[in-house]
């Protein structure tokens, strides 16, 4: 945790140093100040829509794992979980909130939590790979992403590899509990992916979830397009969807830094420059986008956390203290 904190500080200092030499601060401030303020509200609404779409996908995955919940419960849990976006293990926090909400053990929900993260990566990667091949940029990243997807899916489907690993872990007393959790997680992920033990056709939950992911990427593309169009740049809606999808891939790759702060901004700005956007405008677009996609996203999550879970978390903390 301390290491990640120091990395975060170091990357932040490096980014500030790089920005001060790559972009004129006054010019950058002028670009940001010229952005239409009324569009900020529109961008925030789009961010809320994306959160609702992701909540719906999480709801479908949980229902497939026989977790009886209502959509509103999942909305509260998912959006409140946004408050932990920059913190390692943020997805685990959602499982904890879900346990408070429904009483369901985290082992039963861990498969859906992991599958949610995989589908976010998968649906974004599909668009990113196609876009990279069409526009002829970042092809290496696209190919690496494709390889990672194939490897992950192969490992999930090849149950023997996991069973051998888990059986080895169970032999050690300290790893026994972890192995039990991983077995439950793997079972949940396979259940969502293969759709076994269901009356529906195989893969229906997975395909529906990917479809929701693609729709959320389209909404994200609208967000990017609303920003770039304010600067009268020759970037169309399809390119905007590609940029949004690549931003997710870049943020995932730069996961060593909390929230991908610094590395994600540099990566997205570099992508915009490759698409012939002037450097100061590229950084202005990135800062506005990340303000909505990170700062507002977290603040919106904090509002839900305080409204619906502050008493629960305080009560839990007091019970632990008494023990």
N, C-alpha and C positions, 0 to 999 in steps of 0.2 A: 504493500500500500504506500509506504514511504518512498519506495523507488519510483512508482508511478507519479507520485506528487512532484518529485524532483525532476522527472522527465518532462512533466507538464510545464513546470516553471522554466526549464531550460529551452523547451520548444517555443514557449511564449516569448522569451527574450530574443531568441533567434529570429522569430517571425517579425517582431517589432523592428529589429535591426535591418532585416532584409527589406521590409516595407519602406523604411526611412531612406534606403538607398535606391530602391526600384521605382518608387512612386513619390511624386511631390505631395506631401501631406496637405498643403493648401488646395491643390488641384483635386485631390481625393475628397476632401471635405466639401468642396464646391459641387462635385458630382453628386454626393450624397444629399446635400441640401436642396438640390434641384429636383430630387425625386418627388413626384406628386404624393403629398401626405395622405390624401383620401384612399390611395391604393393600399396603404398599410392595413386598413380595416379589411379590405377585400382579401388581402394575403392571409390575414389572421383567420378569416372565415374559411378559406381553403385549407389552412392548417387543421382547423377543427374537423372539417369534413374528412381529411386523411386519417385523423385519430379515430373517428367513428367507423370508417371502413376497416381499419386495423382491429378495432374492437369487435366488429362483426366477424372477421376472420378468426380471431381468437375464440369467439363464442362457438363457431362451427367446429373448431378443433377440439374444444373441451367437451362439447356434446358428443362427439364421436368417441371420446374416451370415457363415456358414461358418467360425466360430471353434470349433475342436474343443476343448472343455473339459468337465471333470466338474463336477457340481453342488457338490461339496465345495470345489473350487478357487474357484468363484465365491463361495461363502459366505465363505471366508477373505478374498478380495479385497474384497467388498462391505462386510463388517462392519469390516475393518481401515480401509477408506476412511471410515467414520463418524468416525474420530478427527480428520478434517480438516473436519468440518461447518462450523465458524465461519470457516474460512479461504477466501478467494477461490480459485476453481479447484479446489475439493475433488473434483469429478467427474473432473478430469484426473488427479488423483493415483491414482484407481482404474485408469485406463488404464495408468499407469506400473507399478502393482502387478501388473496383469494381464500386462504384458509380461515382468516378472520371473518370473511363475508359468508362463506358457505359451510365451514367446518370440514372441508375436504382436505385430506392429507396431501402434503406437497409431492409425495411420490406419485400420486394419481394424476397430478397436473403437470409434472415435469416434462412429460412427453410432448404435450401441447405447447409448452413454453419453448422448448427446443425447436419443435417443428415450425412454430411461428417465426423464429429467427431464420431458419433455413429457407422458408418460403419468401421472406423479405429479400434475402440474398438471391434466391433463384429467379424470382420474377423480375428483379432489377437487372440481373445478369443477362437474361434473355434479350432484353432491349439493348443493353450495353454492347453485347456481342454483335448483334445485327447492325447497330449504329456504327460501331468501329469498323466493321467490314464495308459498310456503305460509304462512310466518310473517309476511310483510309487513315484513321488516326488511332493511336493507342491500341493497335492490333495485338501487340504482345500481352498487354494487360487483359484483353478480351480472351485470348487463348489460354492464359493462365487461369482465368476465372472459369472458363469452360472445363478445363482439366480438373479443377477443384470440385466442381459440381459433379462430374462423372465419378470421381474418387469417393466423394461423400455418399452419393446414392448407392454405389457399389458396396461400400462398407455397411450401410444400413441394411441392404438386401441380403448380404452375406452374413447370416446369423452365426455361422460357425466361428468366424474370427472373433466376434464379440464374446461368445460363450467361452472360448478358450481363455480370453483375456480376463473375463469376470471370475472364472474358476480359479485362475492363478491368484487374483486379488483376494478371493475369499479365504485362501490358505493363510493369509496374514491377518492377525486379529485387528490391527489398526485400520486395515483397508476393507474389512468385512462390511461395515455399515455403508461405506462409499460404494462398494460393489453392488449392494442390494438396491441402492438408489439408482445407480446406473442401469441396472437390469430393468427396473420399472420404467425408466426414461426411454431406453431402447425399445421396450415393448410398446410404449405409447406412440413413439415415432413411427414404428413399423405399422401399427394399427391405423394411424392417420394416412400413411403412404399407400399401404396395400388394401386398406378398407376391409380387413377380414372380420368375420363374425357380424356382418351387417346385411340387411335386406337390400341395400342399395348396390349399384354396380361398383366393381373394384375401382379405386382411385377417384371416386366422385368428390370426396371431401378435399383431397389433394388438388384436383383440377379446379374446384370451386374456389379454394383458397388462393391458388395461383391467379385465377381470374380476378379476384378481389385485389390481389397485389398489383396486377397490371392496370386495373382501374385507378388505384391510388397513385400509381406512377403517372397516369394521364392527368390526374388532378394536380400532381406535383409539377407536371409540364406546363399546365396553365399558370401555376405560380411563377415559374421561371419566365414564361412568355410575358406575363404581366409586368415583370421587372424590366426585361430587355427592351420591350416595346416602348417603355417610357423614355428610353435613350435613343429611339429611332434606329436601332441596329438591324442589320439584314439577317436576323436569326428567326426562322419560322417555328411553328408550333412543334413539328416533328423533331427538330433539333433541340428544342426546349425540353421535350420529354427525354431525349437522349442525355442531355446535360443533367437532368434531375436523377435519372437512373445511375449515371456514372458517379454522381455525388454520393449515392448510397454505397456503391462499391468502394470508392475512395475512402469514405468514412469507416467502412468495415475493415479495409486493409490497414488503416492507420489507427486501429483499435488499441494499440499500446498506450496511446495518449487518451485520457478521459474525454469522451465525446468527439474524439478525432480533432480536437481544437488545434488549429495551426496547420497541421498537415492536410486536413480536409480542405481548408480555405485555399492553401497554396495549390493543391491539386485541381480544384475547380477553376481557380483563376488561370492556371496553366492551360486547362482545357479550353477556356474561353479565348485565350490568346491564340491557341491553335486554330480556332474558328474565326480568326481575323478581328478580334475585338481589341481595341486599344487598352493598354495596361491599366491606366487609371480607372477607366470605365469597368474593366473586368473586375478589379478589386472592389469598386463601389457596388457592383451587382452581387458579388460574393458576400460582402458585409451585410447588405440588406437581406439577402436570402438567408444567411446564417442567423441573423437576428430573429427572423420569423421561425426558421426551422430548428433553432436551438434555444434561444433565450425565451421567446414567447411559448414555445413547446414545453419548456421546463416550468415556466411560471404558471401556465394553464394547468399542468400536473400538480403543482404545489397548491393551487386553489382547491382542487378536488381532494387532495390529501388532507388539507386542513379542514375542509367542510365535512368530509365523511369518515376520516380515519384518525383524526388527532386524538379523540377521547380513547379510542381503542388502543392506540400505540402507547399513550400515557399510562393507561390502566395496566397493560402488559408489562411495561417497564417497572411499575410499582410492585406488581406481583413477583417479578424476578428479584427485585431488591429485597423484599421480605424473606424470600427463600434463602 
